[in-house]
Amino acid sequence: MLRFGEFELDPDARELRRGGQPVHLTPKAFELLHVLIDHRPKAVPKAAIRDRLWPVTFVAESNLTSLMSELRTALDDQARGPRFLRTVHGFGYAFCGQAEEASQALPPRPGRVWYFVVQAGRDIRLHEGENVLGREPDAAVRLDSNRTSRVHAVIRIGESGAAIADLGSRNGTSVNERSVCGEVALRDGDRIRLAEEELTFKAVARTDLGETRPGPSGREA
């Protein structure tokens, strides 16, 4: 079984689950998702996908386009700024998220850990859900560089831990010097670069914090 983001793919049961609950997919859409994850991070040509899904039947390209639309709806994904499914124009499709075997240890759950980014020596606490990073005045993490986009990236905090995704920024996002494509899981100590801005990600187990609580500025009091 494979886990990516808030989803689990169980090939044996032929089931996609979100938060433990089944997500409906038609058989062909499930097979398409399985093919793309199996070949990650490589792009799979459209012809190879058609041969796998319709081995003895000629189908129009619109059939494959419809399946991709079904998958993106099921995964809350977008063709522009994808978390999981990347279109390779004129070629095919690729799974661009980070998937791992479900048997691997999970990060601490949000209620048992505090997440921060360190910006210029200042700890900024992240909340459960979406934390936007950018030049927007109301961004969870405000970036001052003109090379960063107004809405540059997002860090999502959920049951499976923390992950970052680029939001179609002009100058890109990287984690530990590797460009972010889709959604990338974050671990304590990861170095995040957004254009020329550098941040450090922190995950602190609440049992390690004693009686401390976040101060009014977002730093530990």
C-alpha positions as CSV (number, residue, x, y, z in Angstrom):
1,M,0.0,0.0,0.0
2,L,1.3,3.5,-0.9
3,R,0.6,6.7,0.9
4,F,0.8,10.1,-0.7
5,G,-0.4,13.3,0.9
6,E,-3.7,12.5,2.7
7,F,-4.3,9.5,0.3
8,E,-3.6,5.8,0.4
9,L,-3.6,3.6,-2.7
10,D,-4.2,-0.1,-2.0
11,P,-3.5,-2.1,-5.3
12,D,-4.6,-5.4,-3.7
13,A,-8.0,-4.1,-2.7
14,R,-8.1,-1.8,-5.8
15,E,-9.1,1.1,-3.5
16,L,-8.1,4.7,-3.1
17,R,-8.7,6.1,0.4
18,R,-8.6,9.5,1.9
19,G,-8.4,9.7,5.7
20,G,-9.3,6.1,5.8
21,Q,-12.5,6.6,3.7
22,P,-12.9,5.1,0.2
23,V,-12.7,7.6,-2.7
24,H,-14.7,6.5,-5.7
25,L,-12.8,5.9,-8.9
26,T,-13.9,4.0,-12.0
27,P,-11.7,0.9,-12.8
28,K,-9.9,2.7,-15.7
29,A,-9.1,5.8,-13.5
30,F,-7.8,3.5,-10.8
31,E,-5.5,1.7,-13.3
32,L,-4.3,5.0,-14.7
33,L,-3.3,6.3,-11.2
34,H,-1.6,2.9,-10.5
35,V,0.4,3.2,-13.7
36,L,1.6,6.7,-13.1
37,I,2.6,6.0,-9.5
38,D,4.4,2.8,-10.5
39,H,6.5,4.8,-13.0
40,R,7.1,7.8,-10.8
41,P,8.8,10.2,-11.3
42,K,9.2,9.3,-15.0
43,A,6.7,10.7,-17.4
44,V,4.6,8.0,-19.2
45,P,3.8,8.5,-22.9
46,K,0.1,8.6,-23.8
47,A,0.6,5.7,-26.3
48,A,1.9,3.5,-23.5
49,I,-1.0,4.4,-21.2
50,R,-3.5,3.6,-23.9
51,D,-1.8,0.3,-24.6
52,R,-2.1,-0.5,-20.9
53,L,-5.6,0.6,-20.4
54,W,-7.1,-0.4,-23.7
55,P,-4.8,-3.1,-25.1
56,V,-7.1,-4.4,-27.9
57,T,-9.4,-1.4,-28.5
58,F,-8.8,1.8,-30.3
59,V,-9.9,4.8,-28.3
60,A,-9.9,8.5,-28.9
61,E,-7.5,10.7,-27.0
62,S,-10.5,12.3,-25.3
63,N,-11.0,9.1,-23.3
64,L,-7.6,9.5,-21.6
65,T,-8.3,13.2,-21.1
66,S,-11.6,12.4,-19.3
67,L,-9.8,9.9,-17.1
68,M,-7.2,12.5,-16.1
69,S,-10.0,14.9,-15.3
70,E,-11.7,12.2,-13.1
71,L,-8.4,11.6,-11.2
72,R,-7.7,15.2,-10.6
73,T,-11.2,15.7,-9.2
74,A,-10.8,12.7,-6.9
75,L,-7.4,14.0,-5.7
76,D,-8.4,17.7,-5.5
77,D,-5.6,18.3,-7.9
78,Q,-5.2,21.1,-10.5
79,A,-3.6,20.9,-14.0
80,R,-1.9,24.3,-13.1
81,G,0.2,24.0,-10.0
82,P,-0.3,20.2,-9.6
83,R,0.2,18.4,-6.3
84,F,0.3,14.9,-7.8
85,L,-0.5,14.7,-11.5
86,R,1.7,16.6,-14.0
87,T,0.9,17.1,-17.7
88,V,3.9,16.7,-20.0
89,H,2.6,18.6,-23.0
90,G,2.9,16.7,-26.3
91,F,4.1,13.6,-24.5
92,G,2.0,12.2,-21.6
93,Y,1.6,12.4,-17.8
94,A,3.7,11.9,-14.7
95,F,3.0,11.4,-11.0
96,C,5.0,14.3,-9.4
97,G,4.0,13.8,-5.7
98,Q,6.0,12.0,-3.0
99,A,4.7,8.4,-2.3
100,E,6.0,6.0,0.3
101,E,5.1,2.6,1.5
102,A,2.4,2.8,4.2
103,S,4.5,0.5,6.4
104,Q,7.0,3.3,7.0
105,A,6.7,5.2,10.2
106,L,4.4,8.2,10.0
107,P,5.3,11.6,11.3
108,P,3.7,12.7,14.6
109,R,0.1,13.7,14.2
110,P,-0.7,17.5,14.3
111,G,-2.1,17.3,17.9
112,R,1.1,15.9,19.2
113,V,3.6,18.2,17.5
114,W,4.1,21.9,16.7
115,Y,5.4,22.9,13.3
116,F,7.4,26.0,12.6
117,V,9.5,27.7,9.9
118,V,12.5,29.7,11.0
119,Q,12.9,32.9,9.1
120,A,15.9,35.2,9.9
121,G,16.2,33.7,13.4
122,R,12.4,34.0,14.1
123,D,10.2,31.0,14.8
124,I,6.8,31.2,13.0
125,R,4.3,28.6,14.1
126,L,2.3,26.9,11.4
127,H,-1.4,25.9,11.9
128,E,-3.3,22.8,10.8
129,G,-4.5,23.1,7.2
130,E,-2.9,25.4,4.6
131,N,-0.2,28.0,5.4
132,V,0.6,30.2,2.4
133,L,4.1,31.6,1.9
134,G,4.4,34.7,-0.2
135,R,4.4,38.5,-0.4
136,E,0.7,38.8,0.3
137,P,0.2,40.9,3.5
138,D,-2.0,38.2,5.1
139,A,0.3,35.2,4.2
140,A,1.0,32.9,7.1
141,V,4.7,33.3,6.3
142,R,5.4,36.8,4.8
143,L,8.3,37.0,2.3
144,D,9.9,40.3,1.6
145,S,12.0,39.6,-1.5
146,N,10.7,41.0,-4.8
147,R,11.9,37.8,-6.4
148,T,9.2,35.8,-4.5
149,S,5.7,35.7,-5.8
150,R,2.7,37.1,-3.9
151,V,1.4,33.6,-3.4
152,H,4.6,31.6,-3.7
153,A,4.1,28.2,-2.0
154,V,1.9,26.5,0.6
155,I,2.8,24.2,3.6
156,R,-0.1,21.8,4.4
157,I,-0.4,20.4,7.9
158,G,-2.5,17.3,8.2
159,E,-2.9,13.9,9.7
160,S,0.1,12.5,7.9
161,G,2.4,15.4,8.8
162,A,3.6,18.4,6.8
163,A,4.2,18.9,3.1
164,I,5.0,21.8,0.8
165,A,3.9,22.6,-2.7
166,D,4.8,25.3,-5.1
167,L,1.9,27.5,-6.3
168,G,3.2,28.3,-9.7
169,S,5.8,30.8,-8.5
170,R,8.0,32.7,-10.9
171,N,11.3,31.6,-9.4
172,G,10.5,28.2,-7.9
173,T,10.7,26.4,-4.5
174,S,13.2,23.9,-3.4
175,V,13.7,21.6,-0.3
176,N,17.3,20.7,0.5
177,E,18.4,22.0,-2.9
178,R,15.9,19.8,-4.8
179,S,13.2,21.6,-6.8
180,V,9.6,21.0,-5.6
181,C,7.4,19.3,-8.1
182,G,3.9,18.4,-6.8
183,E,3.8,18.0,-3.0
184,V,6.9,17.1,-1.0
185,A,6.8,15.9,2.6
186,L,8.8,18.0,5.1
187,R,10.9,16.7,7.9
188,D,12.5,18.5,10.9
189,G,15.6,20.4,9.8
190,D,14.7,20.6,6.1
191,R,16.0,23.7,4.3
192,I,13.4,25.5,2.2
193,R,14.4,28.0,-0.5
194,L,11.8,30.3,-2.1
195,A,13.6,32.3,-4.8
196,E,16.4,33.9,-2.7
197,E,14.5,33.5,0.7
198,E,15.8,30.7,2.9
199,L,13.8,29.1,5.7
200,T,14.3,26.1,8.0
201,F,11.4,23.7,8.8
202,K,11.0,22.6,12.4
203,A,8.8,19.8,13.9
204,V,8.9,19.7,17.7
205,A,7.1,17.0,19.6
206,R,4.9,18.4,22.3
207,T,6.4,16.0,24.9
208,D,9.7,17.7,24.3
209,L,8.3,21.2,25.1
210,G,7.4,20.7,28.7
211,E,5.1,23.5,29.9
212,T,6.2,26.0,27.3
213,R,3.6,27.6,25.0
214,P,3.9,29.8,21.9
215,G,4.4,33.4,22.8
216,P,2.5,36.2,21.1
217,S,5.1,36.8,18.4
218,G,5.0,33.1,17.3
219,R,8.2,32.3,19.2
220,E,8.3,29.9,22.2
221,A,7.7,31.8,25.4
